[in-house]
């Protein structure tokens, strides 16, 4: 499997050990919290409101990331709802023939958990992925900046 391309700021921070070309034209979108899409609801909105300020503070969130973050929040919602069903009904079901089978909610929870992990890695939000992500931290605004506008 091919490796993901390393961001320019990470290459520079590491001293460009591979001596590859450094791109001076890599986009760096404005760091800000985008509004959540209208289709998010319930646990998905709660997670958006919890996680977006953290990502913004770390310099890892821009308007370009709206759908990636929304997909993570939807996976989070599915996981939470499936876990609630497992708590209510248990991890197994009994078929009409009397066979005991795994509850479909276990599969839903497991798939959503896998998806959540993949999205969290994209945002550098697991211990292992944090080690390979650099962020554009905000520079504190000068107290005199408000007079320059």
CNS distance restraints for C-alpha pairs under 8 A (distance, minus, plus):
assign (resid   6 and name CA) (resid  10 and name CA) 6.69 0.50 0.50
assign (resid   6 and name CA) (resid  11 and name CA) 6.73 0.50 0.50
assign (resid   7 and name CA) (resid  11 and name CA) 6.49 0.50 0.50
assign (resid   8 and name CA) (resid  12 and name CA) 6.27 0.50 0.50
assign (resid   8 and name CA) (resid  22 and name CA) 6.23 0.50 0.50
assign (resid   8 and name CA) (resid  23 and name CA) 6.36 0.50 0.50
assign (resid   8 and name CA) (resid  26 and name CA) 7.24 0.50 0.50
assign (resid   9 and name CA) (resid  13 and name CA) 6.14 0.50 0.50
assign (resid   9 and name CA) (resid 134 and name CA) 7.00 0.50 0.50
assign (resid  10 and name CA) (resid  14 and name CA) 6.17 0.50 0.50
assign (resid  10 and name CA) (resid 132 and name CA) 7.96 0.50 0.50
assign (resid  10 and name CA) (resid 133 and name CA) 7.17 0.50 0.50
assign (resid  10 and name CA) (resid 134 and name CA) 5.85 0.50 0.50
assign (resid  11 and name CA) (resid  15 and name CA) 6.23 0.50 0.50
assign (resid  11 and name CA) (resid  16 and name CA) 4.72 0.50 0.50
assign (resid  11 and name CA) (resid  17 and name CA) 7.57 0.50 0.50
assign (resid  11 and name CA) (resid  22 and name CA) 7.72 0.50 0.50
assign (resid  12 and name CA) (resid  16 and name CA) 5.47 0.50 0.50
assign (resid  12 and name CA) (resid  22 and name CA) 7.99 0.50 0.50
assign (resid  16 and name CA) (resid  20 and name CA) 6.85 0.50 0.50
assign (resid  29 and name CA) (resid  62 and name CA) 6.31 0.50 0.50
assign (resid  29 and name CA) (resid  63 and name CA) 7.89 0.50 0.50
assign (resid  29 and name CA) (resid  64 and name CA) 7.59 0.50 0.50
assign (resid  30 and name CA) (resid  62 and name CA) 5.92 0.50 0.50
assign (resid  30 and name CA) (resid  63 and name CA) 7.80 0.50 0.50
assign (resid  31 and name CA) (resid  56 and name CA) 6.42 0.50 0.50
assign (resid  31 and name CA) (resid  59 and name CA) 5.83 0.50 0.50
assign (resid  31 and name CA) (resid  60 and name CA) 6.99 0.50 0.50
assign (resid  31 and name CA) (resid  61 and name CA) 5.59 0.50 0.50
assign (resid  31 and name CA) (resid  62 and name CA) 4.75 0.50 0.50
assign (resid  31 and name CA) (resid  63 and name CA) 7.88 0.50 0.50
assign (resid  31 and name CA) (resid 138 and name CA) 7.98 0.50 0.50
assign (resid  32 and name CA) (resid  56 and name CA) 5.84 0.50 0.50
assign (resid  32 and name CA) (resid  61 and name CA) 5.97 0.50 0.50
assign (resid  32 and name CA) (resid  62 and name CA) 5.00 0.50 0.50
assign (resid  32 and name CA) (resid  63 and name CA) 6.92 0.50 0.50
assign (resid  33 and name CA) (resid  52 and name CA) 6.24 0.50 0.50
assign (resid  33 and name CA) (resid  53 and name CA) 6.93 0.50 0.50
assign (resid  33 and name CA) (resid  56 and name CA) 6.06 0.50 0.50
assign (resid  33 and name CA) (resid  61 and name CA) 6.35 0.50 0.50
assign (resid  33 and name CA) (resid  62 and name CA) 6.20 0.50 0.50
assign (resid  33 and name CA) (resid  63 and name CA) 7.03 0.50 0.50
assign (resid  34 and name CA) (resid  62 and name CA) 6.54 0.50 0.50
assign (resid  34 and name CA) (resid  63 and name CA) 5.13 0.50 0.50
assign (resid  34 and name CA) (resid  66 and name CA) 6.32 0.50 0.50
assign (resid  35 and name CA) (resid  66 and name CA) 7.78 0.50 0.50
assign (resid  36 and name CA) (resid  40 and name CA) 7.01 0.50 0.50
assign (resid  36 and name CA) (resid  45 and name CA) 7.46 0.50 0.50
assign (resid  36 and name CA) (resid  48 and name CA) 7.14 0.50 0.50
assign (resid  36 and name CA) (resid  66 and name CA) 7.15 0.50 0.50
assign (resid  36 and name CA) (resid  70 and name CA) 7.16 0.50 0.50
assign (resid  37 and name CA) (resid  66 and name CA) 7.69 0.50 0.50
assign (resid  37 and name CA) (resid  67 and name CA) 7.96 0.50 0.50
assign (resid  37 and name CA) (resid  70 and name CA) 7.14 0.50 0.50
assign (resid  40 and name CA) (resid  44 and name CA) 5.65 0.50 0.50
assign (resid  40 and name CA) (resid  45 and name CA) 5.68 0.50 0.50
assign (resid  40 and name CA) (resid  70 and name CA) 7.26 0.50 0.50
assign (resid  40 and name CA) (resid  73 and name CA) 7.86 0.50 0.50
assign (resid  40 and name CA) (resid  74 and name CA) 7.13 0.50 0.50
assign (resid  41 and name CA) (resid  45 and name CA) 5.14 0.50 0.50
assign (resid  41 and name CA) (resid  46 and name CA) 8.00 0.50 0.50
assign (resid  42 and name CA) (resid  46 and name CA) 6.48 0.50 0.50
assign (resid  42 and name CA) (resid  77 and name CA) 7.44 0.50 0.50
assign (resid  43 and name CA) (resid  47 and name CA) 6.10 0.50 0.50
assign (resid  43 and name CA) (resid  73 and name CA) 7.74 0.50 0.50
assign (resid  43 and name CA) (resid  76 and name CA) 7.31 0.50 0.50
assign (resid  43 and name CA) (resid  77 and name CA) 4.96 0.50 0.50
assign (resid  43 and name CA) (resid  80 and name CA) 7.45 0.50 0.50
assign (resid  44 and name CA) (resid  48 and name CA) 6.17 0.50 0.50
assign (resid  44 and name CA) (resid  70 and name CA) 7.75 0.50 0.50
assign (resid  44 and name CA) (resid  73 and name CA) 4.62 0.50 0.50
assign (resid  44 and name CA) (resid  74 and name CA) 5.40 0.50 0.50
assign (resid  44 and name CA) (resid  76 and name CA) 6.48 0.50 0.50
assign (resid  44 and name CA) (resid  77 and name CA) 5.03 0.50 0.50
assign (resid  45 and name CA) (resid  49 and name CA) 6.16 0.50 0.50
assign (resid  45 and name CA) (resid  73 and name CA) 7.26 0.50 0.50
assign (resid  46 and name CA) (resid  50 and name CA) 6.21 0.50 0.50
assign (resid  47 and name CA) (resid  51 and name CA) 5.90 0.50 0.50
assign (resid  47 and name CA) (resid  73 and name CA) 6.00 0.50 0.50
assign (resid  47 and name CA) (resid  76 and name CA) 7.47 0.50 0.50
assign (resid  48 and name CA) (resid  52 and name CA) 5.65 0.50 0.50
assign (resid  48 and name CA) (resid  69 and name CA) 7.56 0.50 0.50
assign (resid  48 and name CA) (resid  70 and name CA) 7.49 0.50 0.50
assign (resid  48 and name CA) (resid  73 and name CA) 6.23 0.50 0.50
assign (resid  49 and name CA) (resid  53 and name CA) 7.18 0.50 0.50
assign (resid  50 and name CA) (resid  54 and name CA) 7.48 0.50 0.50
assign (resid  51 and name CA) (resid  55 and name CA) 6.32 0.50 0.50
assign (resid  52 and name CA) (resid  56 and name CA) 6.01 0.50 0.50
assign (resid  52 and name CA) (resid  61 and name CA) 7.34 0.50 0.50
assign (resid  53 and name CA) (resid  57 and name CA) 6.01 0.50 0.50
assign (resid  54 and name CA) (resid  58 and name CA) 6.35 0.50 0.50
assign (resid  55 and name CA) (resid  59 and name CA) 6.26 0.50 0.50
assign (resid  55 and name CA) (resid  60 and name CA) 5.10 0.50 0.50
assign (resid  55 and name CA) (resid  61 and name CA) 5.52 0.50 0.50
assign (resid  55 and name CA) (resid 123 and name CA) 7.79 0.50 0.50
assign (resid  56 and name CA) (resid  60 and name CA) 5.69 0.50 0.50
assign (resid  56 and name CA) (resid  61 and name CA) 5.01 0.50 0.50
assign (resid  56 and name CA) (resid  62 and name CA) 7.64 0.50 0.50
assign (resid  57 and name CA) (resid 137 and name CA) 7.70 0.50 0.50
assign (resid  57 and name CA) (resid 138 and name CA) 7.99 0.50 0.50
assign (resid  58 and name CA) (resid 135 and name CA) 6.43 0.50 0.50
assign (resid  58 and name CA) (resid 136 and name CA) 7.66 0.50 0.50
assign (resid  58 and name CA) (resid 137 and name CA) 6.31 0.50 0.50
assign (resid  59 and name CA) (resid 135 and name CA) 5.26 0.50 0.50
assign (resid  59 and name CA) (resid 136 and name CA) 5.12 0.50 0.50
assign (resid  59 and name CA) (resid 137 and name CA) 5.06 0.50 0.50
assign (resid  59 and name CA) (resid 138 and name CA) 6.73 0.50 0.50
assign (resid  60 and name CA) (resid 123 and name CA) 6.74 0.50 0.50
assign (resid  60 and name CA) (resid 135 and name CA) 5.97 0.50 0.50
assign (resid  60 and name CA) (resid 136 and name CA) 7.31 0.50 0.50
assign (resid  61 and name CA) (resid  65 and name CA) 6.16 0.50 0.50
assign (resid  62 and name CA) (resid  66 and name CA) 7.29 0.50 0.50
assign (resid  65 and name CA) (resid  69 and name CA) 6.07 0.50 0.50
assign (resid  66 and name CA) (resid  70 and name CA) 6.06 0.50 0.50
assign (resid  67 and name CA) (resid  71 and name CA) 5.99 0.50 0.50
assign (resid  68 and name CA) (resid  72 and name CA) 6.37 0.50 0.50
assign (resid  68 and name CA) (resid 119 and name CA) 7.32 0.50 0.50
assign (resid  69 and name CA) (resid  73 and name CA) 6.21 0.50 0.50
assign (resid  69 and name CA) (resid 119 and name CA) 7.67 0.50 0.50
assign (resid  70 and name CA) (resid  74 and name CA) 6.14 0.50 0.50
assign (resid  71 and name CA) (resid  75 and name CA) 6.26 0.50 0.50
assign (resid  71 and name CA) (resid 119 and name CA) 7.92 0.50 0.50
assign (resid  72 and name CA) (resid  76 and name CA) 6.20 0.50 0.50
assign (resid  72 and name CA) (resid 115 and name CA) 7.33 0.50 0.50
assign (resid  72 and name CA) (resid 116 and name CA) 5.62 0.50 0.50
assign (resid  72 and name CA) (resid 119 and name CA) 5.65 0.50 0.50
assign (resid  72 and name CA) (resid 120 and name CA) 7.52 0.50 0.50
assign (resid  73 and name CA) (resid  77 and name CA) 6.17 0.50 0.50
assign (resid  74 and name CA) (resid  78 and name CA) 6.27 0.50 0.50
assign (resid  75 and name CA) (resid  79 and name CA) 6.14 0.50 0.50
assign (resid  75 and name CA) (resid 112 and name CA) 5.03 0.50 0.50
assign (resid  75 and name CA) (resid 113 and name CA) 7.24 0.50 0.50
assign (resid  75 and name CA) (resid 115 and name CA) 6.38 0.50 0.50
assign (resid  75 and name CA) (resid 116 and name CA) 5.76 0.50 0.50
assign (resid  76 and name CA) (resid  80 and name CA) 6.20 0.50 0.50
assign (resid  76 and name CA) (resid 112 and name CA) 6.80 0.50 0.50
assign (resid  76 and name CA) (resid 113 and name CA) 7.46 0.50 0.50
assign (resid  76 and name CA) (resid 116 and name CA) 6.33 0.50 0.50
assign (resid  77 and name CA) (resid  81 and name CA) 6.15 0.50 0.50
assign (resid  78 and name CA) (resid  82 and name CA) 5.99 0.50 0.50
assign (resid  78 and name CA) (resid 108 and name CA) 7.38 0.50 0.50
assign (resid  78 and name CA) (resid 109 and name CA) 6.96 0.50 0.50
assign (resid  78 and name CA) (resid 112 and name CA) 6.20 0.50 0.50
assign (resid  79 and name CA) (resid  83 and name CA) 6.06 0.50 0.50
assign (resid  79 and name CA) (resid 108 and name CA) 7.06 0.50 0.50
assign (resid  79 and name CA) (resid 109 and name CA) 4.71 0.50 0.50
assign (resid  79 and name CA) (resid 110 and name CA) 7.62 0.50 0.50
assign (resid  79 and name CA) (resid 112 and name CA) 5.23 0.50 0.50
assign (resid  79 and name CA) (resid 113 and name CA) 6.25 0.50 0.50
assign (resid  80 and name CA) (resid  84 and name CA) 6.26 0.50 0.50
assign (resid  80 and name CA) (resid 109 and name CA) 7.67 0.50 0.50
assign (resid  81 and name CA) (resid  85 and name CA) 6.44 0.50 0.50
assign (resid  82 and name CA) (resid  86 and name CA) 6.26 0.50 0.50
assign (resid  82 and name CA) (resid 105 and name CA) 5.16 0.50 0.50
assign (resid  82 and name CA) (resid 106 and name CA) 7.09 0.50 0.50
assign (resid  82 and name CA) (resid 108 and name CA) 6.32 0.50 0.50
assign (resid  82 and name CA) (resid 109 and name CA) 5.29 0.50 0.50
assign (resid  83 and name CA) (resid  87 and name CA) 6.17 0.50 0.50
assign (resid  83 and name CA) (resid 105 and name CA) 7.29 0.50 0.50
assign (resid  83 and name CA) (resid 106 and name CA) 7.68 0.50 0.50
assign (resid  83 and name CA) (resid 109 and name CA) 6.31 0.50 0.50
assign (resid  84 and name CA) (resid  88 and name CA) 6.31 0.50 0.50
assign (resid  85 and name CA) (resid  89 and name CA) 5.87 0.50 0.50
assign (resid  85 and name CA) (resid  90 and name CA) 7.55 0.50 0.50
assign (resid  85 and name CA) (resid 105 and name CA) 6.71 0.50 0.50
assign (resid  86 and name CA) (resid  90 and name CA) 4.74 0.50 0.50
assign (resid  86 and name CA) (resid  91 and name CA) 5.60 0.50 0.50
assign (resid  86 and name CA) (resid 103 and name CA) 7.66 0.50 0.50
assign (resid  86 and name CA) (resid 105 and name CA) 6.28 0.50 0.50
assign (resid  86 and name CA) (resid 106 and name CA) 6.91 0.50 0.50
assign (resid  87 and name CA) (resid  91 and name CA) 7.94 0.50 0.50
assign (resid  90 and name CA) (resid 103 and name CA) 7.45 0.50 0.50
assign (resid  91 and name CA) (resid 102 and name CA) 6.03 0.50 0.50
assign (resid  91 and name CA) (resid 103 and name CA) 5.27 0.50 0.50
assign (resid  91 and name CA) (resid 105 and name CA) 7.71 0.50 0.50
assign (resid  91 and name CA) (resid 106 and name CA) 6.42 0.50 0.50
assign (resid  92 and name CA) (resid 100 and name CA) 6.42 0.50 0.50
assign (resid  92 and name CA) (resid 101 and name CA) 5.43 0.50 0.50
assign (resid  92 and name CA) (resid 102 and name CA) 4.37 0.50 0.50
assign (resid  92 and name CA) (resid 103 and name CA) 4.52 0.50 0.50
assign (resid  93 and name CA) (resid 100 and name CA) 5.69 0.50 0.50
assign (resid  93 and name CA) (resid 101 and name CA) 5.32 0.50 0.50
assign (resid  93 and name CA) (resid 102 and name CA) 6.07 0.50 0.50
assign (resid  93 and name CA) (resid 103 and name CA) 5.29 0.50 0.50
assign (resid  94 and name CA) (resid  98 and name CA) 5.60 0.50 0.50
assign (resid  94 and name CA) (resid  99 and name CA) 5.40 0.50 0.50
assign (resid  94 and name CA) (resid 100 and name CA) 4.48 0.50 0.50
assign (resid  94 and name CA) (resid 101 and name CA) 6.10 0.50 0.50
assign (resid  95 and name CA) (resid  99 and name CA) 5.20 0.50 0.50
assign (resid  95 and name CA) (resid 100 and name CA) 6.41 0.50 0.50
assign (resid  95 and name CA) (resid 101 and name CA) 7.20 0.50 0.50
assign (resid 102 and name CA) (resid 106 and name CA) 6.92 0.50 0.50
assign (resid 103 and name CA) (resid 107 and name CA) 7.38 0.50 0.50
assign (resid 104 and name CA) (resid 108 and name CA) 6.43 0.50 0.50
assign (resid 105 and name CA) (resid 109 and name CA) 5.96 0.50 0.50
assign (resid 106 and name CA) (resid 110 and name CA) 6.10 0.50 0.50
assign (resid 107 and name CA) (resid 111 and name CA) 6.10 0.50 0.50
assign (resid 108 and name CA) (resid 112 and name CA) 6.10 0.50 0.50
assign (resid 109 and name CA) (resid 113 and name CA) 6.03 0.50 0.50
assign (resid 110 and name CA) (resid 114 and name CA) 6.28 0.50 0.50
assign (resid 111 and name CA) (resid 115 and name CA) 6.29 0.50 0.50
assign (resid 112 and name CA) (resid 116 and name CA) 6.04 0.50 0.50
assign (resid 113 and name CA) (resid 117 and name CA) 6.21 0.50 0.50
assign (resid 114 and name CA) (resid 118 and name CA) 6.41 0.50 0.50
assign (resid 115 and name CA) (resid 119 and name CA) 6.34 0.50 0.50
assign (resid 116 and name CA) (resid 120 and name CA) 6.02 0.50 0.50
assign (resid 117 and name CA) (resid 121 and name CA) 6.18 0.50 0.50
assign (resid 117 and name CA) (resid 126 and name CA) 7.99 0.50 0.50
assign (resid 118 and name CA) (resid 122 and name CA) 6.47 0.50 0.50
assign (resid 119 and name CA) (resid 123 and name CA) 6.59 0.50 0.50
assign (resid 120 and name CA) (resid 124 and name CA) 6.21 0.50 0.50
assign (resid 120 and name CA) (resid 125 and name CA) 4.96 0.50 0.50
assign (resid 120 and name CA) (resid 126 and name CA) 6.33 0.50 0.50
assign (resid 121 and name CA) (resid 125 and name CA) 5.66 0.50 0.50
assign (resid 121 and name CA) (resid 126 and name CA) 5.88 0.50 0.50
assign (resid 121 and name CA) (resid 129 and name CA) 5.46 0.50 0.50
assign (resid 121 and name CA) (resid 130 and name CA) 7.95 0.50 0.50
assign (resid 122 and name CA) (resid 129 and name CA) 7.79 0.50 0.50
assign (resid 124 and name CA) (resid 129 and name CA) 4.80 0.50 0.50
assign (resid 124 and name CA) (resid 130 and name CA) 4.56 0.50 0.50
assign (resid 124 and name CA) (resid 131 and name CA) 7.93 0.50 0.50
assign (resid 124 and name CA) (resid 132 and name CA) 7.60 0.50 0.50
assign (resid 124 and name CA) (resid 133 and name CA) 5.88 0.50 0.50
assign (resid 125 and name CA) (resid 129 and name CA) 6.46 0.50 0.50
assign (resid 125 and name CA) (resid 130 and name CA) 6.00 0.50 0.50
assign (resid 126 and name CA) (resid 130 and name CA) 5.94 0.50 0.50
assign (resid 127 and name CA) (resid 131 and name CA) 6.77 0.50 0.50
assign (resid 128 and name CA) (resid 132 and name CA) 7.43 0.50 0.50
assign (resid 129 and name CA) (resid 133 and name CA) 6.58 0.50 0.50
assign (resid 130 and name CA) (resid 134 and name CA) 7.99 0.50 0.50
assign (resid 141 and name CA) (resid 145 and name CA) 6.64 0.50 0.50
assign (resid 144 and name CA) (resid 148 and name CA) 6.93 0.50 0.50
assign (resid 145 and name CA) (resid 149 and name CA) 7.04 0.50 0.50
